[in-house]
Amino acid sequence: FLPFAKSALDGKSSFNAVHKKHTFKPKYQYNGKEVTKHFLQEILNILLSYINKSLNRNSKVLDFHHPHQLKEGLEGFSLELPDQPDNLEQLLVDCRDTLKYGVKTGHPRFFNQLSTGLDIVGLAGEWVTSTANTNMFTYEIAPVFILMEDIILKKMHSFVGWSEKEGDGIFCPGGTMSNLYSILLARYHFFPEVKTAGMRALPPLALFTSAHSHYSIKKSAAVLGIGSENVIVVKCDERGKMIPEELESSIRRAETKGLVPFYVNATAGTTVYGAFDPLNEIADICARCGLWMHVDVCTYLLTIFLHTLCHIEASSITWNPHKMMGVPLQCSAILVRKKGLLQECNQLCAEYLFQPDKHYDVSYDTGDKSIQCGRHVDVFKLWLMWKAKGSEGFESQINHCLENAEYLYHKLKSRTDFQLVFQSKPEHSNVCFWHLPSHVRNMPAGPERDRELHMVAPKIKAKMMEEGVTMIGYQPLQDKVNFFRCVFSNPATQREDVDFLLDEIVRLGREV
Amino acid sequence: FLPFAKSALDGKSSFNAVHKKHTFKPKYQYNGKEVTKHFLQEILNILLSYINKSLNRNSKVLDFHHPHQLKEGLEGFSLELPDQPDNLEQLLVDCRDTLKYGVKTGHPRFFNQLSTGLDIVGLAGEWVTSTANTNMFTYEIAPVFILMEDIILKKMHSFVGWSEKEGDGIFCPGGTMSNLYSILLARYHFFPEVKTAGMRALPPLALFTSAHSHYSIKKSAAVLGIGSENVIVVKCDERGKMIPEELESSIRRAETKGLVPFYVNATAGTTVYGAFDPLNEIADICARCGLWMHVDVCTYLLTIFLHTLCHIEASSITWNPHKMMGVPLQCSAILVRKKGLLQECNQLCAEYLFQPDKHYDVSYDTGDKSIQCGRHVDVFKLWLMWKAKGSEGFESQINHCLENAEYLYHKLKSRTDFQLVFQSKPEHSNVCFWHLPSHVRNMPAGPERDRELHMVAPKIKAKMMEEGVTMIGYQPLQDKVNFFRCVFSNPATQREDVDFLLDEIVRLGREV
């Protein structure tokens, strides 16, 4: 590729050069080497400057523009693809502009999503991964990464209390795919004929998840051909936790209707409330009814919580290191208790990729465990971060985030211009609240006040994005009108940032 | 995170520092900044040195070790995760070792897979992407990347000849997922009730793909609850192309059995032979029978070929820029002709993520089109490379690879110690051949010779990996015993590398 770099700098079509010359010219190669070095050094400088800006409280979280504005081209930043190649200097400008008009998810005042922060070691891990540019399907072409995945999965198994004789798993492109795997595996475990004969050979299935659980359970059921209406939504209490008695009666009702229950998803840290379903009670019900119990721990894993998990007979667990552990996107794993199931469920033994007569131990080839063929290397950044922090380091980082949540909770509790969506202390890093501008505060409770309150968060959010100094998400939930949800996962966030967020909401609330 | 970097350098647990101090100390922050800069500069130096080695013909493609050797730890390179955090200097050593014991997929003598090469601009794109660390689900947090995906997809639509009124698509984690999308969409298009009611509400379905097609079609059918045995495998000719008459009779036979045909996958560049199914004839059959036609163009897209595609009424197309276009892994897109179908098929309208009352045009939020929730940014590296090369640049790069394939074909044709698996010129960059060491060459055709020949490729490959100066894959296929498959996608590969590969095979063949 070296000649491309050179010719791109010259502003000429990169590949024609290679096309015409079938041998490398030493001089050309030398130039390419220097050009490559210069170009990547400039990229590093751009990234370092971006990292410093991301961490600087005086810099904006985002410089918002509407889609049509960005499409029209801002200050020479054109997204359109020209017919003629651009030179490397222009590409550097493009990279700078791409970052400039994006959102600084590593900024200490970005509270919009649970995957935030900018861990330097994790980042280095991603750069190394992309430079290695390989694929997870065989040991042959990814020996080190394959073994790292094996080691990390074993570490995770020991964390959730599985013995050496049990436990399998794989890294997936995101938590939704991990949850999809869990249903796929449960279905195959009870009905292995589904792999060849399909859903029509099976009785009508039913699976269960709480009203506050992630929508990925319904989405997966639709994809897998089970159908979203066969996902039975179990009622939650006011705090957003699944009610075990409701689960039991839902199971009975489904059976009465002729459905065959096979799977329950329990959530440990729901998306909006950060609520923990009562895992022990759900585990008992699953054991009694012979159902697969999946635990969706998308949001966090902490030692104290893990000690609980250890005593639960979960059949599978979704664990997303790209959330509370702060690993750069994407990094998600599905852990499966039953050994060999992943392979049996997904293998097709394509001989062109997985030759049985290779000279190494082919049990390390993971391609047949996956529903993908090529699979991105998501494990290295996590491995490197684990080396840098140790398990204790991750725990302290998460504790820091939970303390921020508690700090915000206490602040909100003491104020009359804010109202908590639920009164109890946060169990996780989520804090849900309404802001009550004076005109709302003075209204009597009722549908009129609700209508008014419903519009407060979107209006504040719109102004917030235009100004760009902080970012927080909002949503309605069941009978609750639009409220803010604050989540903490960035270790760079401090109490002063929490204070700043509330001040901003109040200030913007005055203008709406 | 800055304090982490500092404390990691001190060899202390990174996060305890943050945990104990709730405010940033300016001095500390300064130190962190310097440490970050130093650390990432060292990472860049390691990566530059790796890139130079990858391109140096005198360096090895791989330094092979068996799993147990790597697990035991080589020259101090330990994969195990310690309880105590390591310092940054150790992490740098680990990054160097990770690359050292990996496979240099960008080496000009790596012929093992179709995703090879090391494009510097694409690499820079990945580094920028990982530093931006965001998610493709909403315009809100990925405004620039969302628009780039939109622009690239439109560009792809115009390439395959779709008008402005048609055409949709999304980037997926790999070609198998793109193919899965195509079946999912076809099923929903004909039977929208499947989303809620599942496969049991549908008649028994059948889909069709050739014997030489990728195994992802069967895998997807298993995942989607259709069942792998409802994938009807259509016979190919000697060259690996689907026989249209066989497709027609397969469709008729399936109907006779009470199955409902709905989908045909045509492959443009099969995995092993690089064969092109007769797209026009298949399109005619699909039009006549009212079936969804998918074209799996995983391997390449070239202007001449695209001109053919333009006139085909394909309902969906899988396009993998991470193969012949040399984009770093992963980068794959599913293109869908019918507008709105992706959204209808996959949307669940989770309000916590996709608020309808946002202040910008929410039609740019792509999360509801996807079967994932979080989705990695795969588009930026492609966008940046397209800027650097222009469409012409990609075409020249691909032509160079095809010329290498033709060069290899002619070389093999003229020799008696090699035998081509099929006699016709390569249509794609795949060249399939047997090496005939003298003891095999002198044997009469028959099962005994086949048994002997079957062992040649694995034996040579084993030695090749031990020595590590080049890499090529092999496999059996139907009645053909193990043969080598050479694929070209790395523009750095020149004729001298092709010569080198054959010399190596002959040399190693003498020793087996």
Interface residues (C-beta under 8 A of the other chain):
Chain A: F1 L2 F4 A5 A8 S13 S14 F15 N16 V18 H19 H22 T23 F24 Q29 K33 T36 K37 F39 L40 Q41 I43 L44 I46 L47 L48 Y50 I51 N52 L55 F64 H65 H66 P67 H68 L70 K71 L79 E80 L81 P82 D83 Q84 P85 D86 L88 Q90 L91 D94 C95 T98 L99 Y101 G102 V103 T105 G106 N112 Q113 S115 G117 L118 D119 I120 V121 L123 A124 G125 E126 W127 V128 S130 T131 A132 N133 T134 N135 Y139 E140 I141 A142 P143 V144 F145 I146 L147 M148 I151 I152 K155 P173 G174 G175 T176 M177 L180 L184 V194 K195 T196 A197 G198 M199 R200 A201 L202 P204 L205 H214 Y215 S216 K218 K219 A221 A222 V223 L224 G225 I226 G227 S228 E229 N230 T271 V272 H322 G326 P328 L329 Q330 N346 L348 A350 E351 Y352 L353 Q355 D357 K358 H359 Y360 D361 Y364 I371 Q372 C373 G374 R375 H376 F380 W383 L384 W386 K387 A388 K389 G390 S391 E392 G393 F394 E395 S396 Q397 N399 H400 M455 P458 K461 A462 M465 E466 G473 Y474 Q475 P476 L477 N482 R485 P491 A492 Q494 R495 E496
Chain B: F1 L2 F4 A5 A8 S13 S14 F15 N16 V18 H19 H22 T23 F24 Q29 K33 T36 K37 F39 L40 Q41 I43 L44 I46 L47 L48 Y50 I51 N52 L55 F64 H65 H66 P67 H68 L70 K71 L79 E80 L81 P82 D83 Q84 P85 D86 L88 Q90 L91 D94 C95 T98 L99 Y101 G102 V103 T105 G106 N112 Q113 S115 G117 L118 D119 I120 V121 L123 A124 E126 W127 V128 S130 T131 A132 N133 T134 N135 Y139 E140 I141 A142 P143 V144 F145 I146 L147 M148 I151 I152 K155 P173 G174 G175 T176 M177 L180 L184 V194 K195 T196 A197 G198 M199 R200 A201 L202 P204 L205 H214 Y215 S216 K218 K219 A221 A222 V223 L224 G225 I226 G227 S228 E229 N230 T271 V272 H322 G326 P328 L329 Q330 N346 L348 A350 E351 Y352 L353 Q355 D357 K358 H359 Y360 D361 Y364 I371 Q372 C373 G374 R375 H376 F380 W383 L384 W386 K387 A388 K389 G390 S391 E392 G393 F394 E395 S396 Q397 N399 H400 E403 M455 P458 K461 A462 M465 E466 G473 Y474 Q475 P476 L477 N482 R485 P491 A492 Q494 R495 E496
